[in-house]
Amino acid sequence: MARKASDTRRNVRVAKKFMYVRLLFVFAMVLLAFIVLMVRIVYLGGDKGDAYEKKVLAQQSYVSNVVQYKRGDITDRNGNKLATSIKVYNLIIDPKLILSDQTFLEPTLEAISKAFGIPDKRIKKILKKNPSSQYYVMKKFKHLGADSVEKFENLQKKDEKHIKGVWFEEEYVRNYPYSTVACDVTGFCTSNEEGAWGIEREYNSALTGSYGRKYGYFDSGLNLVQTVKPAVNGNTVVSTIDVNVQGILEQHMEKFEKETGSENIGCIIMNPNNGEIYAMASYPFYDLNNPRDLSDFYSESKLEKMSEEKKLEKLNALWRNYCISDSYEPGSTLKPLTVAAALDEGVTSDGRYYRCDGGQQVADRYIKCVAHARGGHGYTSICQALKWSCNDVLMALGKGLGKTKFLSYINNFGLGGKTGIDLPGEATGAVFTENTMGPVQLATSSFGQSQTVTMVQMAAAFSAVVNGGVYYQPHVVKEINTEAGAVVSSNDNMLVRRVITEETSKTLRNYLYKTVSDEDGTASPARVKGYDIGGKTGTAEKQPRGEGNYLVSFIGCTPADNPEVVIYVIIDEPYVEDQAHSTYATEFASDVMEDVLPFLGLYPGKSAKKPKKNKALTIKLPSTKDGRLLEAPKGGFANKDYGVAGQ
């Protein structure tokens, strides 16, 4: 038993000894493997670190910024670009990639220096401060042209293996080729290309495209392999504006302001048969490429003293479109509407006479006629009432209509409400209701005082008077097209309602023609040699009465018997001693029509013709400080007086 126990103890000792040896062997093997692994890591990190870094980079996904879409163009009716977006490039460097291989540094710095003139020291300083950045924008080298980019890319092609870490981010910058022309209509964009005014704002959703995106990765040679989801560009907005007509109108306005001056001046030229507006302008004009620049209007010292709130107030006043945003008492240009309503309702008839003795007693006051000083106009026909602008006869017509019918026509002519013109900032004016209109208000409203309107309301209403009696919604956009030219939407049917009969409209056209053509007509200065013009003047005394402040105007059409063009001119408080003369407006309208009618296919002594296909022109823009000529891509007919280059 003792020997057996002794053998057992010996066997246990042997087993333990064997186990210790085996554990020691395993430990030695693990230690050896660890040493080998450490040696391998050191080897890989030293001799092949660059290669493995490239493999790691190649396995990393790379996503660039979104792909910018191109905002749609705004063109005039003939395809001339009023607003467009120009592609530019921002210089981007990738410091981490440039520093990832010593063979990249010098060739890349040299290429940057040659292409853009950036000193090596400056780039090295950026690399040192931003060694881990993969996206660094060279702020002073934003909005580069294609030529600069092409120069660098040509250098890169010659040494693709070593010129790394430089790329270009595409961007679009909004540009207005005609600078100030049609600024009230076109509008402008904010810094992020959101429409801020005019067509830019009203049609912002149509002009805005959708962003694309680039997805990519680096291959083993550190070349960027990309997959691009392209952006969708915005649609093209085709306006009804004719840039030739608009440019010439603005030159006339600037000339008037320099020679005479006024508080405000506005003009609308439109087609009475469909509501399309060929030109719309108010003064002063501003540069759409720099709409927040007030230096042309205020001295440097004045600008320094202005608070930011005051500057914003001045800018809003500058951007304001007088033709749609301001209301006023129209004066006698409203009389054709009253006469048309009275004829349509049978309150009066062609050839009927009234006695004007210089005024009327209405309720508690005596309201004078324009001929009060000479005892009135005497016996006056309806036609003569318009020719001579007789308030007395118009008050009689208003009384005959009564306030219910009178206000019904006023509303049907679109006064007192928005016309729906496709521009932001439209005002409504203020007209009476049956509850607020008494005998005095009816009398004064009949000849254009006491109620307020906007220019676009009056232009649209007068168009209905002369076009056969139908009201069209005024508009400044003709259609919206895709970039490829397919029509998305069209404003080709803007008929709203019939207001007066064709017979009444025909009678009014005859009256308005005589108001201009006859020597004793108040609108005779609006005549244009070779054209039949019809129209009506207005001389409205402003509130408060008795201070000598007047708004003078002219509204007219041509050809008088079959109107193709309507023009409406407002001159608010001309800078003259005696303001109460509509001659300022009629002569202005005559000068403008003489120059713009050929551009609209109307020629002296001939009926309306379709305009020829416009060719290249150059318009001398009134706002350019050096008087330089800016060239448009397309255009119209030759007119040496306005710097228009030949047909």
C-alpha positions in Angstrom: 0.0 0.0 0.0 2.9 2.4 0.9 4.6 1.7 -2.4 1.4 2.3 -4.4 0.9 5.6 -2.7 4.5 6.6 -3.4 4.0 5.8 -7.1 0.9 7.9 -7.3 2.7 10.9 -5.8 5.5 10.5 -8.3 3.2 10.3 -11.2 1.4 13.5 -10.1 4.8 15.3 -9.9 5.7 14.1 -13.4 2.3 15.3 -14.7 2.7 18.7 -13.1 6.2 19.1 -14.5 5.0 18.2 -18.0 2.1 20.7 -17.7 4.5 23.5 -16.7 6.8 22.7 -19.6 3.8 22.8 -22.0 2.6 26.1 -20.6 6.0 27.6 -20.9 6.2 26.4 -24.5 2.8 28.0 -25.3 3.8 31.3 -23.6 7.1 31.3 -25.6 5.2 30.8 -28.9 2.7 33.6 -28.0 5.6 35.9 -27.2 7.4 35.0 -30.4 4.2 35.7 -32.4 3.7 39.0 -30.7 7.3 40.0 -31.5 6.9 39.0 -35.1 3.6 41.0 -35.3 5.3 44.1 -33.9 8.1 43.8 -36.3 5.6 43.4 -39.1 3.6 46.5 -38.0 6.8 48.6 -37.9 7.8 47.3 -41.3 4.4 48.1 -42.8 4.2 51.5 -41.2 7.7 52.4 -42.4 8.2 51.0 -45.9 4.6 50.7 -47.1 2.7 53.2 -45.1 1.9 55.5 -48.0 0.6 52.6 -50.1 -1.7 51.4 -47.3 -2.9 54.9 -46.6 -3.9 55.1 -50.2 -5.8 51.8 -49.9 -7.6 53.1 -46.8 -8.5 56.4 -48.6 -9.7 54.4 -51.5 -12.1 52.5 -49.3 -13.5 55.7 -47.8 -16.7 57.1 -49.5 -16.5 60.7 -50.7 -19.5 63.0 -51.1 -19.2 66.5 -52.5 -21.5 69.4 -52.1 -24.8 69.4 -53.9 -24.7 70.2 -57.7 -26.1 73.7 -58.2 -29.0 74.1 -60.6 -29.2 77.0 -63.1 -32.0 79.5 -62.3 -34.2 80.0 -65.3 -33.8 83.0 -67.6 -36.2 85.9 -67.9 -36.5 87.1 -71.4 -38.4 89.8 -73.2 -41.0 88.9 -75.8 -38.3 88.6 -78.6 -35.9 86.4 -76.6 -33.5 89.1 -75.3 -32.3 88.1 -71.8 -33.4 90.4 -69.1 -32.1 88.1 -66.4 -29.8 85.1 -66.7 -27.4 83.0 -64.5 -23.7 82.7 -65.4 -21.7 79.7 -64.3 -18.7 80.5 -62.2 -16.2 78.4 -60.2 -15.0 78.4 -56.6 -11.4 77.2 -56.0 -11.4 74.4 -53.4 -8.2 72.7 -52.0 -7.9 69.4 -50.0 -4.9 69.9 -47.6 -5.1 66.4 -46.3 -4.8 64.9 -49.7 -2.0 67.2 -50.8 0.0 66.4 -47.7 -0.7 62.6 -47.9 2.2 62.2 -50.3 5.4 64.3 -50.5 5.4 63.9 -54.2 2.1 65.8 -54.5 3.2 69.0 -52.7 5.5 70.9 -55.0 3.8 70.0 -58.4 0.4 71.1 -57.0 1.7 74.3 -55.5 3.4 75.2 -58.8 0.3 74.5 -60.8 -1.8 76.7 -58.5 0.7 79.5 -58.7 0.8 79.4 -62.5 -2.9 79.3 -63.0 -4.1 81.7 -60.3 -1.0 83.6 -59.2 -1.2 82.5 -55.6 2.3 82.4 -53.9 3.6 79.1 -52.6 4.0 80.6 -49.1 0.3 81.3 -48.9 -0.7 77.8 -49.8 1.8 76.3 -47.5 0.5 78.4 -44.6 -3.0 77.2 -45.3 -1.9 73.6 -45.5 0.0 74.0 -42.1 -3.1 75.5 -40.4 -5.5 73.0 -41.9 -3.7 69.7 -42.3 -6.7 67.5 -41.7 -9.2 69.5 -43.8 -10.6 68.0 -47.0 -12.6 71.0 -48.0 -11.0 74.5 -47.9 -12.6 77.3 -49.9 -10.2 79.9 -51.3 -12.5 82.9 -50.5 -10.5 85.4 -52.6 -10.8 83.0 -55.6 -14.5 82.6 -55.7 -16.5 83.2 -58.9 -13.6 82.3 -61.3 -14.2 82.3 -65.0 -14.0 79.3 -67.2 -10.6 80.5 -68.7 -8.8 80.3 -65.3 -10.2 76.9 -64.5 -9.3 75.6 -68.0 -5.7 76.9 -67.5 -5.3 74.9 -64.3 -6.9 71.7 -65.8 -4.5 71.8 -68.7 -1.6 71.9 -66.2 -3.2 69.0 -64.3 -3.5 66.8 -67.4 0.2 67.1 -68.0 1.0 65.7 -64.5 -2.1 63.9 -63.3 -0.1 61.6 -60.9 1.2 64.4 -58.8 -1.1 67.4 -59.1 -3.7 66.4 -56.5 -6.1 67.9 -54.0 -7.5 70.8 -56.1 -11.0 71.0 -57.5 -13.7 73.4 -58.5 -17.1 73.9 -57.1 -19.6 75.1 -59.7 -21.9 78.0 -58.8 -24.3 80.4 -60.7 -24.3 84.1 -60.4 -27.4 86.1 -61.4 -26.8 88.7 -64.1 -28.9 91.4 -65.7 -27.5 92.2 -69.1 -29.5 95.4 -69.5 -28.6 96.7 -66.0 -31.4 99.2 -65.3 -33.7 98.5 -68.1 -37.1 97.1 -66.9 -35.9 97.1 -63.3 -39.4 97.6 -62.0 -40.7 94.6 -63.9 -37.8 92.2 -63.8 -36.9 92.6 -60.1 -33.8 90.9 -58.6 -32.6 88.1 -56.4 -31.2 87.8 -52.9 -27.7 86.4 -52.4 -29.1 82.9 -52.3 -30.9 83.4 -55.6 -34.4 83.8 -54.1 -36.6 86.2 -56.0 -36.9 89.5 -54.1 -39.0 91.7 -56.4 -40.7 91.8 -59.8 -40.9 88.8 -62.0 -38.0 87.2 -60.1 -40.3 87.1 -57.0 -43.7 86.5 -58.6 -42.4 83.5 -60.7 -39.7 82.3 -58.2 -41.1 78.8 -58.2 -41.0 78.5 -62.0 -37.5 79.9 -62.2 -36.2 77.7 -59.4 -34.8 74.3 -60.4 -33.8 71.3 -58.2 -30.3 70.5 -56.9 -28.3 67.5 -58.0 -25.6 65.6 -56.1 -22.2 64.1 -56.6 -21.2 60.8 -55.1 -17.6 59.6 -55.4 -14.6 57.8 -54.0 -10.8 57.7 -54.4 -9.3 54.8 -56.3 -5.9 53.3 -55.4 -4.2 56.0 -57.3 -6.1 58.7 -55.4 -8.1 59.6 -58.5 -11.6 60.8 -57.7 -14.2 58.6 -59.3 -17.6 60.3 -59.3 -21.2 59.5 -59.9 -23.4 62.5 -60.6 -27.1 62.9 -60.2 -27.6 66.0 -62.4 -29.4 69.1 -61.3 -32.7 70.1 -63.0 -32.5 73.7 -64.2 -35.3 76.2 -63.8 -37.8 77.2 -66.5 -37.5 80.2 -68.8 -40.0 82.9 -68.1 -40.9 84.8 -71.3 -42.2 88.3 -70.5 -44.4 90.5 -72.5 -41.9 93.3 -72.3 -40.2 94.6 -75.4 -36.7 95.6 -74.4 -36.4 98.1 -77.2 -39.6 99.9 -76.3 -38.7 99.7 -72.6 -35.2 101.1 -73.1 -36.4 104.0 -75.3 -39.2 104.9 -72.8 -36.7 105.0 -70.0 -34.5 107.3 -71.9 -37.4 109.7 -72.4 -38.2 109.5 -68.7 -34.6 110.3 -67.7 -34.5 113.2 -70.2 -37.7 114.7 -68.7 -36.4 114.3 -65.2 -33.1 116.0 -66.0 -34.8 118.9 -67.9 -38.0 119.4 -65.9 -38.2 117.0 -63.0 -41.1 115.7 -60.9 -42.0 114.0 -57.7 -43.0 110.9 -59.6 -43.3 109.8 -63.2 -44.7 106.6 -64.5 -45.7 105.1 -67.9 -47.4 102.0 -69.1 -47.5 100.9 -72.7 -49.7 97.9 -73.4 -51.7 95.9 -75.9 -55.4 96.6 -75.2 -56.5 93.5 -77.0 -54.9 90.9 -74.7 -53.6 92.8 -71.6 -49.9 92.3 -72.5 -47.7 95.1 -71.2 -44.9 96.1 -73.6 -43.2 98.5 -71.2 -43.7 99.7 -67.6 -41.4 102.1 -65.8 -41.2 104.6 -63.0 -38.4 106.9 -62.1 -35.7 106.6 -60.8 -34.1 103.5 -62.1 -31.7 101.3 -60.3 -29.0 98.8 -61.3 -30.3 95.2 -61.0 -26.8 93.9 -60.8 -26.3 96.0 -57.6 -29.7 96.9 -56.3 -28.6 97.9 -52.8 -26.2 100.6 -54.0 -27.4 104.0 -53.1 -24.3 105.9 -54.1 -25.9 107.2 -57.3 -28.6 108.9 -55.3 -26.8 110.1 -52.1 -23.4 111.4 -51.4 -20.9 109.4 -49.4 -21.2 111.7 -46.4 -25.0 111.4 -46.4 -24.8 107.6 -46.6 -22.4 107.5 -43.7 -24.9 109.4 -41.5 -27.8 107.1 -42.5 -28.8 104.4 -40.1 -29.4 100.9 -41.5 -33.2 101.4 -41.0 -33.0 104.6 -43.0 -31.1 103.0 -45.8 -33.6 100.2 -46.0 -36.4 102.8 -46.1 -34.6 104.5 -49.1 -34.1 101.2 -50.8 -37.7 100.2 -50.5 -38.7 103.5 -52.0 -36.2 103.0 -54.8 -37.5 99.5 -55.6 -41.2 100.5 -55.4 -43.0 100.3 -58.7 -45.1 103.4 -58.9 -47.2 102.0 -61.8 -48.8 99.3 -59.5 -48.0 100.3 -55.9 -49.2 103.9 -55.6 -52.8 105.2 -55.7 -53.9 108.7 -56.6 -56.9 110.7 -57.8 -56.8 110.2 -61.6 -58.7 113.4 -62.7 -60.2 113.7 -66.1 -58.6 110.5 -67.6 -61.5 108.7 -65.8 -64.1 110.7 -67.8 -64.2 108.2 -70.7 -65.4 105.5 -68.2 -68.2 107.7 -67.0 -69.3 108.6 -70.5 -69.1 104.9 -71.6 -71.3 103.9 -68.6 -73.9 106.6 -69.4 -74.1 105.7 -73.1 -74.3 102.0 -72.2 -77.1 102.5 -69.8 -79.1 104.9 -72.1 -78.7 107.8 -69.7 -77.4 109.9 -72.6 -76.9 109.4 -76.3 -74.6 110.5 -79.1 -75.4 114.0 -80.2 -77.2 115.1 -77.0 -76.4 118.5 -75.7 -76.1 119.9 -72.2 -75.7 123.4 -70.9 -72.5 124.1 -69.0 -72.7 127.4 -67.0 -69.5 126.9 -65.1 -70.5 124.6 -62.4 -73.3 123.0 -60.3 -74.7 123.3 -56.9 -74.5 119.9 -55.3 -75.9 119.5 -51.8 -74.2 122.1 -49.7 -71.4 123.1 -52.1 -70.8 124.6 -55.5 -68.6 122.4 -57.7 -66.8 124.3 -60.5 -66.2 123.3 -64.1 -62.7 123.8 -65.6 -64.3 126.6 -67.7 -65.8 128.4 -64.6 -63.7 131.5 -65.1 -65.2 132.2 -68.6 -68.8 131.3 -67.6 -68.7 127.7 -68.6 -68.6 125.9 -72.0 -72.2 126.8 -72.9 -74.2 124.2 -74.9 -72.0 121.1 -75.0 -72.4 117.7 -76.7 -71.1 114.5 -75.1 -68.2 114.4 -77.5 -67.3 118.0 -76.7 -67.6 117.3 -73.0 -64.6 114.9 -73.5 -62.8 117.2 -75.9 -63.0 120.2 -73.5 -63.0 118.1 -70.3 -66.2 119.6 -69.0 -66.9 118.7 -65.4 -70.4 120.1 -65.5 -71.6 117.7 -68.1 -69.9 114.8 -66.4 -71.6 115.6 -63.1 -74.9 115.5 -65.0 -74.1 112.1 -66.4 -73.1 110.8 -63.0 -76.3 112.0 -61.5 -78.3 110.3 -64.3 -76.5 107.0 -63.6 -77.0 107.2 -59.9 -74.6 105.8 -57.4 -75.6 102.2 -57.8 -75.1 102.0 -61.5 -72.1 104.3 -61.4 -70.3 102.1 -58.8 -71.3 98.9 -60.7 -69.4 100.2 -63.8 -66.5 101.4 -61.7 -66.1 97.9 -60.2 -66.5 96.2 -63.5 -63.8 98.4 -65.0 -61.5 97.0 -62.2 -61.2 100.0 -60.0 -61.1 99.6 -56.2 -59.6 96.1 -56.4 -56.5 94.3 -57.6 -56.2 93.7 -61.3 -54.3 90.5 -60.6 -51.3 91.6 -62.5 -48.5 89.1 -62.1 -46.2 91.4 -60.0 -45.9 91.7 -56.3 -46.8 94.9 -54.4 -50.1 95.8 -56.2 -52.3 98.3 -54.4 -56.0 98.5 -54.7 -56.8 102.2 -54.5 -60.0 103.3 -52.7 -63.5 103.8 -54.2 -66.7 104.5 -52.5 -69.4 102.1 -51.6 -73.2 102.8 -51.7 -73.0 103.5 -48.0 -70.2 106.0 -48.3 -71.1 107.7 -51.5 -73.3 110.8 -51.2 -74.3 113.3 -53.9 -71.1 115.3 -53.6 -68.9 112.1 -53.8 -70.9 111.0 -56.9 -70.5 114.4 -58.6 -66.7 114.6 -58.0 -66.1 110.9 -58.7 -67.8 111.3 -62.2 -64.9 113.5 -63.3 -62.1 111.7 -61.5 -61.7 113.3 -58.1 -62.2 111.9 -54.6 -61.7 108.2 -55.5 -58.2 106.8 -55.9 -56.8 104.3 -58.5 -53.5 102.8 -59.6 -51.9 103.2 -63.0 -52.4 99.6 -64.0 -56.1 99.8 -63.1 -56.6 102.8 -65.3 -54.6 101.3 -68.2 -56.6 98.1 -68.1 -60.0 100.0 -67.8 -59.2 102.4 -70.7 -58.2 99.3 -72.8 -61.7 97.9 -72.2 -63.2 101.2 -73.3 -61.4 101.2 -76.7 -61.0 97.6 -77.5 -64.6 96.8 -78.1 -65.7 96.7 -74.5 -64.0 93.6 -72.9 -61.7 93.6 -69.9 -58.4 91.7 -70.1 -56.3 91.0 -67.0 -53.0 93.0 -67.4 -49.9 90.8 -67.3 -46.2 91.0 -67.8 -45.5 87.3 -68.5 -46.4 85.7 -71.8 -45.4 82.1 -71.1 -43.2 79.7 -69.2 -41.0 77.3 -71.1 -38.7 74.5 -70.1 -35.0 74.8 -70.8 -35.6 72.8 -74.0 -38.3 75.2 -75.2 -41.5 73.2 -74.4 -44.3 75.4 -73.2 -45.2 74.7 -69.5 -48.0 77.4 -69.2 -49.2 80.3 -71.2 -51.1 83.6 -70.5 -52.7 83.7 -73.9 -56.3 83.9 -72.7 -56.7 86.6 -70.1 -60.2 87.7 -71.0 -62.1 88.4 -67.8 -65.5 90.0 -68.7 -67.4 92.3 -71.0 -67.9 95.7 -69.5 -69.6 97.8 -72.3 -71.1 97.1 -75.7 -69.1 97.2 -78.9 -71.3 100.1 -80.1 -70.4 102.1 -77.0 -66.8 101.4 -77.4 -66.9 102.5 -81.1 -68.5 105.8 -80.1 -65.9 106.4 -77.4 -63.1 105.7 -79.9 -64.5 108.5 -82.1 -64.8 110.9 -79.2 -61.2 110.2 -78.1 -59.9 110.6 -81.6 -61.5 114.1 -81.8 -60.1 115.0 -78.4 -56.6 114.6 -79.9 -57.1 115.5 -83.6 -59.2 118.6 -83.2 -57.4 121.9 -82.6 -59.8 122.7 -79.7 -59.2 119.3 -78.0 -57.4 119.3 -74.7 -55.2 116.4 -75.9 -54.1 117.9 -79.2 -50.4 118.0 -78.1 -50.4 114.2 -78.1 -50.7 114.1 -81.9 -48.0 112.1 -83.7 -47.3 112.8 -87.4 -48.6 110.0 -89.5 -50.7 108.3 -86.8 -54.3 108.5 -85.7 -54.2 109.0 -81.9 -57.1 109.0 -79.5 -56.9 109.9 -75.9 -57.8 112.0 -72.9 -55.9 114.3 -70.6 -56.1 114.6 -66.8 -55.2 117.4 -64.4 -56.0 116.3 -60.9 -55.6 118.7 -57.9 -53.9 116.8 -55.1 -54.9 116.8 -51.4 -54.8 119.2 -49.6 -56.6 121.4 -52.1 -55.5 124.9 -52.8 -51.8 124.4 -52.5 -51.1 124.3 -56.2 -50.0 120.6 -56.4 -51.2 118.7 -59.4 -50.9 115.3 -61.0 -51.1 115.6 -64.8 -51.6 112.7 -67.1 -52.5 111.4 -70.6 -54.1 108.1 -71.6 -54.4 107.3 -75.3 -54.4 104.7 -78.0 -53.4 104.2 -81.6 -54.7 103.5 -84.3 -57.7 105.4 -83.0 -60.3 103.4 -84.9 -58.8 100.0 -84.1 -56.3 100.4 -81.2 -53.2 98.2 -81.0 -51.4 100.1 -78.4 -52.4 102.0 -75.3 -50.1 104.4 -73.5 -50.7 105.9 -70.0 -48.4 108.7 -68.6 -48.5 110.1 -65.1 -46.4 113.1 -64.1 -46.9 113.8 -60.4 -46.1 117.4 -59.4 -43.8 118.5 -62.2 -41.1 120.9 -61.0 -42.6 124.0 -62.5 -44.2 127.1 -61.1 -47.6 126.4 -62.6 -48.2 122.6 -62.5 -51.9 122.5 -63.7 -51.1 121.8 -67.3 -51.6 118.4 -68.9 -49.3 119.5 -71.7 -46.4 118.1 -69.9 -47.9 114.6 -70.1 -49.3 114.9 -73.6 -46.1 116.1 -75.1 -44.2 113.4 -73.3 -46.6 110.7 -74.6 -46.2 112.1 -78.2 -42.4 111.9 -78.1 -42.5 108.4 -76.7 -45.0 107.1 -79.2 -43.2 108.6 -82.2 -40.1 106.5 -81.3 -41.6 103.3 -80.0 -44.5 102.6 -82.4 -42.3 101.3 -85.2 -40.8 98.8 -82.8 -44.4 97.5 -82.3 -45.1 97.1 -86.0 -47.0 100.4 -86.4 -45.8 102.7 -89.1 -46.8 106.3 -90.1 -49.8 106.3 -92.5 -50.2 102.6 -92.4 -52.3 100.1 -90.5 -50.8 97.9 -87.9 -48.4 95.3 -89.2 -46.7 92.4 -87.4 -43.2 93.4 -86.3 -40.3 91.9 -88.3 -37.9 89.5 -86.7 -35.7 91.5 -84.5 -32.0 91.6 -85.1 -29.0 92.5 -82.9 -29.2 95.9 -81.3 -27.3 98.0 -78.9 -29.2 100.2 -76.5 -27.6 103.2 -74.9 -28.6 102.8 -71.3 -29.4 106.0 -69.4 -28.0 104.9 -66.1 -24.5 104.1 -67.2 -22.0 106.6 -65.8 -19.7 106.6 -68.8 -22.4 106.4 -71.5 -21.1 103.2 -72.8 -23.2 101.0 -75.1 -24.4 97.6 -73.8 -25.1 95.0 -76.4 -28.2 92.8 -76.3 -28.2 89.4 -78.0 -31.2 90.2 -80.1 -33.3 93.3 -80.8 -35.2 95.5 -83.2 -35.0 98.0 -85.9 -32.5 100.7 -86.5 -32.9 104.1 -84.7 -29.9 106.3 -84.7 -31.3 108.6 -82.1 -31.2 105.9 -79.5 -27.9 104.2 -80.3 -29.7 101.2 -81.8 -27.3 99.4 -84.1 -28.5 98.7 -87.6 -31.0 96.4 -89.1 
